[in-house]
Amino acid sequence: MPSPDFSLSSSVLDRTRILQSVIDEVHAAGGGTVRIPVGTWELTTFFLKSGVTLELPANATLKACGDISLYPSTTTLDANKDRQPYHFVVAKDCENISIIGDGVIDGNGEAFWNESSRSLVKKGVDLQAFCDEHNLPPAYRNENHPWFREKSARPSPMMEFKRVRHLRLRGVTIANSPGWTVHCHDCDDLHIHGITIANCLYGPNTDGLDLNGCRDVRISDCDLTCGDDAIILKTMADSRSCERVTVSNCIISSNCAALGLGAENNHPIRDICFTGCVIRQALRAFQIEMWDTGTIENVVVSNLTGTCHTEIPLQRAIYVNVGCNRRENDGTWGICRNLQFSNISLNTRGRCLFTAPDGAKIENVVMRDVHLIYDAVENPAVTVPKYSSSQMSNHCPEARIAPAAVVAQNCDRLQLLNVMITWPGEGSNPSRAEEANQELNPHLDDEPMHGAWLRGCERVVIESPFLHAYKNVEAIVKTPAGEK
C-alpha cells in the first residue's frame, strides 16, 4: 500500500507533488490504495484518478493551503460565485474513485474569509465607518450580524468531482470548507456513507453536498453541519438531469435548507427519496426552490423530525416554490408535481408554503401525518417585508405573508391528511420559545394564525381535525385565483 513520504519536504508545493506522484503511480499500475501518513499535511490542489482509493487513517489530516495564489485554475469560472475555478481535491472523467478512513480533510475556511460584523464590533472597530469604506450591503451594518464575508477567490467547491463513475466517500470528516464542500457534477453511482461534514454555521455559502446532474446516488448515515444547504440537488445550466437519489438516516445542522432540490432546475430532477433524517437546526427542514423552467417530480419525504430554530429569520418548515430568479420573468414556469410528505414532526416557528404564481401550478401534493409544533410564531406580515430574500415566494405577494400554518397557492390535487398543529400554549414546551426568539430573529407569538390558507387551489381534500387556528380566527381560508 503506497504512502507518500511528506517528511521529504516542508514545502506546500513539494508535498503536493509528492502526493500527486504516488497517485499517478498507483493509477498507472491499474489502481490501488494510497495511504496518508499520520500527521497534518498542508497541500494545494491534487487530482484523483481512476482506480485510486485515498485512505486517511485516524489522526491523518490533509489541510488546504491558505494561499490562493498556489492553487491552479482547474475548472471554468461560473456565473455562480460559489463555483470558483479553484479546488482542493479534484477528479474529472474517471471511475472507481474512493476516499475512506477516519481522518480529516480540512479546507482551512477562515483563511479565505473576511471577519463578520459581530467579530469586528468585539474588536472595537467602528462598524458604520468600516461598512462605508468597504461599500458593504446594509445587512452588515447590524452589529450582531454573524456571517463571515468571502474573499473574491477561494477553493469552492472544495472538492470537485466531475463526470466520475462509481464514487465512494466513506467515514472521513470533511471540515472547514471555504465555500461549497462537495460538488458532484454529472456523476453516476455515488455512495456517500458515514461521513461527517463539520463546517462553520456562519461560513459564506458553506453548502455540504451539492449534487448537480447526478444519477443513482445513495447517501446514508452522515452527520452534516453547514452554513448553507446541507444536501441539495441541482440541475445547473451545464449539467444534465438528476435522477434516482436516496438520502437516509442523516443528522443535520444548517442555517439554510437541511434537505432540498433546486434552486437551479434547468433540467429534470426526479425520483428522489429522503427518509429517516433528524434536524438539529435548519432555516428550512425541506425545500423545493425552482428558479428555472425544468421539471421536479416524484419526490418522497418521510420520517423526518427535529427543530427548525435558527438565528436567521424567514423560517419555513417545508417550502415548495415555483418562481424565477436571475432570469427574465416571461411567464414561463417550471413544472412541479407528485410530492409526498409523511410521518413528519417538526418544532418550528415558521410555516409550510406551497406556492406557484398565477399561470403556474404545483400538482399532486400529499401531506399525511405531519405535526408542526410551534414553540413561537413568526408573524410573516412583519418578518417578510422586513428582510429581503430571493427565496420567499416573491411572485406570490399574498401567499408570502399569509398568516397560516399551511399556505398553498395554485396547487391542484392537494391532500392534507392528519396534519396537526400545536400552537404556543397548547402543549409545546414554553422553555423552547426563548430558543426560537433570538436577537437577529425576533418573533411575535401572539398574532392570530389560520390553520390553512389556500388561494387558487383546485381539488383539495382536508381531513385534519387538528388543523386549527390560533387566537380565534377562521381555521381554513380559501380564496379563488385572482381574488384577495
C-alpha positions as CSV (number, residue, x, y, z in Angstrom):
1,M,0.0,0.0,0.0
2,P,1.9,3.1,-1.2
3,S,2.2,6.0,1.2
4,P,3.6,9.5,0.3
5,D,6.6,10.4,2.4
6,F,5.8,14.0,3.3
7,S,8.8,14.2,5.5
8,L,11.0,14.7,2.4
9,S,9.8,18.3,2.1
10,S,8.4,21.2,4.2
11,S,7.1,23.0,1.1
12,V,3.4,23.0,0.3
13,L,4.0,22.6,-3.4
14,D,6.6,19.9,-2.9
15,R,4.3,17.9,-0.6
16,T,1.5,18.2,-3.2
17,R,3.9,16.9,-5.9
18,I,4.8,14.0,-3.7
19,L,1.2,13.0,-3.2
20,Q,0.4,13.5,-6.8
21,S,3.2,11.3,-8.0
22,V,2.1,8.5,-5.7
23,I,-1.5,8.8,-7.0
24,D,-0.2,8.8,-10.6
25,E,1.9,5.7,-10.0
26,V,-1.0,3.8,-8.4
27,H,-3.3,4.7,-11.3
28,A,-0.7,3.7,-13.9
29,A,-0.3,0.3,-12.1
30,G,-4.0,-0.4,-12.6
31,G,-5.3,1.0,-9.3
32,G,-4.9,0.5,-5.6
33,T,-4.9,2.4,-2.2
34,V,-2.8,5.5,-1.3
35,R,-2.5,5.7,2.5
36,I,-1.9,9.1,4.0
37,P,0.6,9.0,7.0
38,V,-0.5,10.2,10.4
39,G,0.0,13.9,10.9
40,T,-1.3,17.2,9.5
41,W,-0.1,17.9,6.0
42,E,-0.7,21.2,4.2
43,L,-1.2,20.9,0.5
44,T,-2.7,22.6,-2.5
45,T,-4.8,21.1,-5.3
46,F,-4.3,17.4,-6.1
47,F,-6.1,15.1,-8.6
48,L,-7.5,11.7,-8.0
49,K,-7.5,9.3,-10.9
50,S,-9.3,6.1,-11.9
51,G,-8.9,3.1,-9.7
52,V,-7.4,5.1,-6.8
53,T,-8.6,4.8,-3.2
54,L,-7.3,7.6,-0.9
55,E,-7.2,6.3,2.7
56,L,-6.9,8.7,5.7
57,P,-6.5,6.8,8.9
58,A,-7.3,8.3,12.3
59,N,-5.1,11.3,13.1
60,A,-4.2,11.9,9.5
61,T,-5.2,15.3,8.1
62,L,-4.9,16.9,4.7
63,K,-5.2,20.6,5.1
64,A,-5.8,23.1,2.3
65,C,-3.2,25.8,2.0
66,G,-4.4,29.2,2.8
67,D,-2.6,31.0,-0.1
68,I,-4.9,31.1,-3.1
69,S,-2.0,32.0,-5.4
70,L,-0.7,28.4,-5.1
71,Y,-3.9,26.9,-6.5
72,P,-4.1,26.2,-10.2
73,S,-7.2,27.1,-12.1
74,T,-8.7,23.7,-12.9
75,T,-12.3,24.4,-14.0
76,T,-14.1,27.3,-15.7
77,L,-15.2,30.2,-13.6
78,D,-19.0,30.0,-13.4
79,A,-21.5,32.8,-13.2
80,N,-22.3,31.4,-9.7
81,K,-19.7,33.0,-7.4
82,D,-19.6,29.8,-5.4
83,R,-18.3,27.8,-8.4
84,Q,-14.8,29.1,-8.5
85,P,-12.0,27.6,-10.7
86,Y,-10.0,26.7,-7.5
87,H,-10.4,23.4,-5.6
88,F,-8.5,21.3,-3.1
89,V,-9.5,17.8,-4.3
90,V,-10.3,17.2,-8.0
91,A,-11.4,14.2,-10.0
92,K,-12.6,14.5,-13.6
93,D,-13.6,12.0,-16.3
94,C,-12.6,8.9,-14.3
95,E,-14.1,6.0,-12.4
96,N,-13.8,3.9,-9.3
97,I,-12.6,6.7,-7.0
98,S,-12.8,6.3,-3.2
99,I,-11.9,8.4,-0.2
100,I,-12.2,6.4,3.0
101,G,-11.0,6.3,6.6
102,D,-11.3,8.1,9.9
103,G,-9.1,11.0,9.1
104,V,-9.8,14.6,8.1
105,I,-9.8,16.8,5.0
106,D,-9.6,20.4,6.3
107,G,-10.5,23.2,4.0
108,N,-8.9,26.0,6.1
109,G,-12.0,28.1,5.5
110,E,-11.2,31.2,7.6
111,A,-8.1,31.8,5.5
112,F,-10.4,32.7,2.7
113,W,-12.9,34.9,4.6
114,N,-13.2,38.3,6.0
115,E,-14.4,38.9,9.5
116,S,-18.0,39.2,10.5
117,S,-19.6,42.4,11.7
118,R,-20.1,40.7,15.1
119,S,-16.4,40.0,15.3
120,L,-15.3,43.5,14.2
121,V,-17.5,45.1,16.8
122,K,-16.0,42.9,19.5
123,K,-12.6,44.2,18.4
124,G,-13.8,47.8,18.8
125,V,-14.0,48.6,15.1
126,D,-16.3,51.5,14.1
127,L,-18.7,49.3,12.1
128,Q,-20.6,52.0,10.2
129,A,-17.3,53.6,9.1
130,F,-16.0,50.2,8.1
131,C,-19.1,49.5,6.0
132,D,-18.8,52.9,4.3
133,E,-15.2,52.3,3.5
134,H,-15.8,48.8,2.0
135,N,-19.2,49.5,0.4
136,L,-20.9,46.7,2.3
137,P,-24.6,45.9,2.0
138,P,-27.0,47.1,4.7
139,A,-27.2,43.7,6.4
140,Y,-23.5,44.1,7.5
141,R,-24.3,47.3,9.4
142,N,-26.1,45.2,12.1
143,E,-23.6,44.9,14.9
144,N,-24.8,41.4,15.6
145,H,-24.5,40.1,12.0
146,P,-22.7,36.8,12.4
147,W,-21.7,35.9,8.8
148,F,-18.2,35.8,7.5
149,R,-17.6,37.5,4.2
150,E,-15.9,35.5,1.4
151,K,-12.8,36.9,-0.3
152,S,-13.1,37.2,-4.1
153,A,-11.2,33.9,-4.7
154,R,-11.3,30.8,-2.6
155,P,-11.3,27.0,-3.2
156,S,-15.0,26.5,-3.8
157,P,-16.2,23.8,-4.3
158,M,-13.5,22.5,-2.0
159,M,-13.9,19.0,-3.5
160,E,-14.9,18.9,-7.2
161,F,-16.0,15.6,-8.8
162,K,-17.0,15.9,-12.5
163,R,-18.2,13.0,-14.6
164,V,-17.0,10.4,-12.2
165,R,-18.5,6.9,-12.2
166,H,-18.5,4.8,-9.1
167,L,-17.5,7.4,-6.5
168,R,-17.3,6.3,-2.8
169,L,-16.9,8.6,0.2
170,R,-16.9,6.7,3.4
171,G,-16.1,7.5,7.0
172,V,-14.0,10.6,6.6
173,T,-14.5,14.0,8.2
174,I,-14.6,17.0,5.8
175,A,-14.2,20.2,7.8
176,N,-13.9,24.0,7.5
177,S,-14.8,24.3,3.8
178,P,-14.2,27.8,2.4
179,G,-17.4,27.5,0.3
180,W,-19.3,24.6,-1.2
181,T,-17.9,21.5,0.2
182,V,-18.5,18.5,-2.1
183,H,-19.7,19.2,-5.6
184,C,-20.6,16.2,-7.7
185,H,-21.3,17.2,-11.3
186,D,-22.8,14.8,-13.8
187,C,-21.6,11.8,-11.7
188,D,-23.0,8.3,-11.8
189,D,-23.3,5.7,-9.0
190,L,-22.3,7.7,-5.9
191,H,-22.2,6.0,-2.5
192,I,-21.7,8.5,0.4
193,H,-21.8,6.7,3.7
194,G,-21.0,7.7,7.3
195,I,-19.1,10.9,6.5
196,T,-19.0,14.0,8.7
197,I,-19.1,17.5,7.3
198,A,-18.1,20.0,10.0
199,N,-18.4,23.5,8.6
200,C,-18.8,26.9,10.2
201,L,-22.5,27.6,10.5
202,Y,-21.7,31.2,9.6
203,G,-19.3,30.5,6.7
204,P,-20.3,32.1,3.4
205,N,-22.3,29.6,1.3
206,T,-20.7,26.6,3.0
207,D,-23.0,24.0,1.4
208,G,-22.5,20.4,2.3
209,L,-23.3,18.0,-0.6
210,D,-24.2,19.7,-3.9
211,L,-25.4,17.0,-6.4
212,N,-25.6,18.6,-9.8
213,G,-27.0,16.4,-12.6
214,C,-26.1,13.2,-10.7
215,R,-27.8,9.8,-11.0
216,D,-28.0,6.7,-8.9
217,V,-26.9,8.2,-5.6
218,R,-27.1,6.7,-2.1
219,I,-26.4,9.0,0.8
220,S,-26.7,7.5,4.3
221,D,-25.7,7.8,8.0
222,C,-24.0,11.1,7.6
223,D,-23.5,14.0,10.2
224,L,-23.6,17.3,8.4
225,T,-23.1,20.8,9.8
226,C,-23.3,23.5,7.1
227,G,-23.8,27.3,6.9
228,D,-25.8,26.9,3.8
229,D,-27.8,24.0,2.2
230,A,-26.7,20.7,3.7
231,I,-27.9,18.3,0.9
232,I,-29.1,20.0,-2.2
233,L,-29.9,18.5,-5.6
234,K,-29.4,20.8,-8.6
235,T,-29.5,20.8,-12.4
236,M,-27.5,23.8,-13.4
237,A,-27.2,25.1,-17.0
238,D,-24.1,23.0,-17.7
239,S,-25.4,19.8,-16.2
240,R,-27.9,17.1,-17.2
241,S,-31.0,15.7,-15.4
242,C,-30.7,14.5,-11.8
243,E,-32.4,11.1,-11.1
244,R,-32.7,8.3,-8.7
245,V,-31.3,9.7,-5.4
246,T,-31.9,8.3,-1.9
247,V,-30.9,10.1,1.4
248,S,-31.4,8.2,4.6
249,N,-30.5,8.3,8.3
250,C,-28.6,11.6,8.4
251,I,-28.3,14.1,11.2
252,I,-28.2,17.7,10.0
253,S,-27.5,21.3,11.2
254,S,-27.9,24.1,8.7
255,N,-28.5,27.8,8.6
256,C,-30.4,27.3,5.3
257,A,-32.1,24.2,4.0
258,A,-31.3,20.8,5.6
259,L,-32.6,18.9,2.5
260,G,-33.5,20.4,-0.8
261,L,-34.0,20.5,-4.5
262,G,-33.1,23.5,-6.7
263,A,-32.8,26.4,-6.8
264,E,-31.3,25.8,-10.3
265,N,-33.5,23.4,-12.2
266,N,-32.7,23.8,-15.8
267,H,-33.2,20.0,-16.4
268,P,-35.5,17.4,-14.7
269,I,-35.0,16.3,-11.1
270,R,-37.0,13.2,-10.5
271,D,-37.3,10.0,-8.4
272,I,-36.0,11.3,-5.2
273,C,-36.4,9.9,-1.7
274,F,-35.5,11.4,1.7
275,T,-36.2,9.4,4.8
276,G,-35.2,8.9,8.4
277,C,-33.4,12.2,8.9
278,V,-33.1,14.3,12.1
279,I,-32.5,18.0,12.1
280,R,-30.7,19.7,14.9
281,Q,-31.4,23.1,13.4
282,A,-32.4,24.5,9.9
283,L,-34.0,27.6,8.4
284,R,-36.0,25.2,6.2
285,A,-36.2,21.5,7.0
286,F,-37.1,20.7,3.4
287,Q,-37.3,22.9,0.3
288,I,-38.0,22.8,-3.4
289,E,-37.0,26.1,-4.9
290,M,-37.5,26.4,-8.7
291,W,-35.7,29.4,-10.4
292,D,-35.6,27.8,-13.9
293,T,-38.0,26.0,-16.2
294,G,-37.2,22.4,-15.7
295,T,-39.3,19.7,-14.1
296,I,-39.2,18.4,-10.5
297,E,-41.3,15.3,-10.0
298,N,-41.7,12.2,-7.9
299,V,-40.3,13.3,-4.6
300,V,-40.9,11.4,-1.3
301,V,-40.1,12.9,2.1
302,S,-40.8,10.7,5.1
303,N,-39.8,10.0,8.8
304,L,-38.4,13.4,9.3
305,T,-38.1,15.1,12.7
306,G,-36.1,17.8,14.5
307,T,-36.1,21.6,15.1
308,C,-36.2,24.5,12.7
309,H,-34.9,27.1,15.0
310,T,-32.0,29.3,13.7
311,E,-30.6,32.7,14.3
312,I,-31.7,33.5,10.8
313,P,-35.1,34.9,10.0
314,L,-37.8,33.8,7.5
315,Q,-38.2,30.3,8.7
316,R,-40.3,27.7,6.9
317,A,-40.8,24.1,8.0
318,I,-41.5,22.9,4.5
319,Y,-41.1,25.1,1.5
320,V,-42.0,24.5,-2.2
321,N,-42.0,27.4,-4.6
322,V,-42.2,27.7,-8.3
323,G,-40.7,31.0,-9.4
324,C,-37.8,32.6,-11.2
325,N,-34.7,34.3,-10.1
326,R,-31.8,35.8,-12.1
327,R,-33.8,35.3,-15.3
328,E,-36.5,37.3,-17.1
329,N,-40.0,36.8,-15.8
330,D,-41.5,36.0,-19.2
331,G,-44.4,33.9,-17.7
332,T,-42.6,30.6,-18.3
333,W,-42.5,28.4,-15.2
334,G,-41.1,25.1,-14.2
335,I,-43.2,22.0,-13.6
336,C,-43.5,20.7,-10.1
337,R,-45.6,17.6,-9.4
338,N,-46.0,14.4,-7.4
339,L,-44.8,15.3,-3.9
340,Q,-45.4,13.1,-0.8
341,F,-44.7,14.2,2.8
342,S,-45.4,11.7,5.6
343,N,-44.6,10.9,9.2
344,I,-43.0,14.3,9.9
345,S,-42.8,16.1,13.3
346,L,-41.0,19.4,13.5
347,N,-40.6,22.1,16.1
348,T,-40.8,25.4,14.3
349,R,-41.9,29.0,14.3
350,G,-42.4,29.1,10.5
351,R,-45.0,28.0,8.0
352,C,-45.3,25.3,5.4
353,L,-45.6,27.1,2.0
354,F,-46.6,25.5,-1.4
355,T,-46.6,28.4,-3.8
356,A,-46.9,28.9,-7.5
357,P,-47.6,32.2,-9.3
358,D,-50.7,32.6,-11.4
359,G,-50.1,30.8,-14.7
360,A,-48.2,28.0,-12.9
361,K,-49.2,25.3,-10.5
362,I,-48.0,22.6,-8.2
363,E,-49.7,19.2,-8.9
364,N,-50.4,16.2,-6.7
365,V,-49.2,17.1,-3.2
366,V,-49.9,14.9,-0.2
367,M,-49.2,15.8,3.4
368,R,-50.0,12.9,5.7
369,D,-49.3,12.5,9.4
370,V,-47.5,15.8,9.7
371,H,-47.2,17.5,13.1
372,L,-46.0,21.1,13.4
373,I,-45.1,22.2,17.0
374,Y,-45.0,25.9,17.4
375,D,-42.6,27.0,20.2
376,A,-43.3,30.5,19.0
377,V,-44.9,32.1,15.9
378,E,-43.1,34.1,13.3
379,N,-45.6,36.7,12.1
380,P,-45.0,36.8,8.3
381,A,-46.7,40.2,7.9
382,V,-43.8,41.6,10.0
383,T,-40.8,39.5,9.1
384,V,-41.2,39.0,5.4
385,P,-41.3,42.7,4.4
386,K,-38.5,43.4,6.9
387,Y,-36.0,41.1,5.3
388,S,-35.2,40.7,1.6
389,S,-34.8,37.2,0.2
390,S,-34.8,35.6,-3.2
391,Q,-36.3,32.5,-1.6
392,M,-39.6,33.9,-0.2
393,S,-42.3,33.3,-2.8
394,N,-41.7,36.7,-4.3
395,H,-44.1,36.1,-7.2
396,C,-46.9,35.3,-4.8
397,P,-47.4,38.5,-2.9
398,E,-50.5,37.4,-0.9
399,A,-49.2,34.0,0.0
400,R,-45.8,35.0,1.1
401,I,-47.3,37.0,4.0
402,A,-50.4,34.8,4.6
403,P,-50.8,34.1,8.4
404,A,-51.4,30.3,8.5
405,A,-49.5,27.1,9.4
406,V,-50.0,25.7,5.9
407,V,-50.1,28.1,2.9
408,A,-50.9,26.9,-0.6
409,Q,-51.3,28.9,-3.8
410,N,-52.2,27.4,-7.2
411,C,-52.0,23.7,-6.1
412,D,-54.0,21.1,-7.9
413,R,-55.0,17.9,-6.1
414,L,-53.7,18.8,-2.7
415,Q,-54.4,16.5,0.3
416,L,-53.9,17.4,3.9
417,L,-54.5,14.2,5.9
418,N,-54.0,14.2,9.6
419,V,-52.0,17.4,9.6
420,M,-51.8,18.5,13.2
421,I,-50.8,21.9,14.7
422,T,-49.7,22.5,18.3
423,W,-49.8,26.3,18.8
424,P,-47.9,28.0,21.7
425,G,-49.6,27.2,25.0
426,E,-51.3,24.1,23.7
427,G,-48.7,21.6,24.8
428,S,-45.5,22.9,23.3
429,N,-42.6,23.4,25.7
430,P,-42.6,27.1,26.9
431,S,-38.8,27.0,27.5
432,R,-38.2,26.4,23.8
433,A,-39.7,29.8,23.0
434,E,-36.5,31.5,24.1
435,E,-34.5,29.3,21.8
436,A,-36.8,30.3,18.9
437,N,-36.5,34.0,19.8
438,Q,-33.0,35.3,19.1
439,E,-31.6,38.8,18.6
440,L,-31.4,38.5,14.8
441,N,-34.7,36.6,14.6
442,P,-37.3,38.2,16.9
443,H,-40.8,36.7,16.9
444,L,-44.3,37.8,17.6
445,D,-46.1,34.9,19.2
446,D,-49.5,36.4,19.9
447,E,-50.7,37.1,16.4
448,P,-53.7,35.2,15.1
449,M,-52.9,32.4,12.6
450,H,-55.1,30.2,10.4
451,G,-54.7,26.5,10.2
452,A,-54.5,26.7,6.4
453,W,-54.7,29.5,3.8
454,L,-55.5,28.4,0.2
455,R,-55.6,30.6,-2.9
456,G,-56.4,29.4,-6.4
457,C,-56.2,25.7,-5.3
458,E,-58.2,23.1,-7.1
459,R,-59.4,19.6,-6.0
460,V,-58.4,19.9,-2.3
461,V,-59.1,17.3,0.3
462,I,-58.6,18.2,4.0
463,E,-59.1,15.5,6.6
464,S,-57.3,17.0,9.6
465,P,-59.3,17.6,12.7
466,F,-56.4,19.3,14.5
467,L,-55.5,21.7,11.7
468,H,-57.0,24.5,13.7
469,A,-56.5,28.2,14.1
470,Y,-54.6,30.2,16.7
471,K,-56.3,33.1,18.5
472,N,-59.9,32.5,17.4
473,V,-59.7,33.2,13.7
474,E,-61.1,31.1,10.9
475,A,-59.4,27.7,10.6
476,I,-59.4,27.3,6.8
477,V,-59.3,30.2,4.4
478,K,-60.0,29.6,0.7
479,T,-59.6,32.2,-1.9
480,P,-60.2,31.7,-5.7
481,A,-57.3,32.7,-8.0
482,G,-57.4,36.4,-8.9
483,E,-59.0,37.4,-5.6
484,K,-57.6,38.7,-2.4
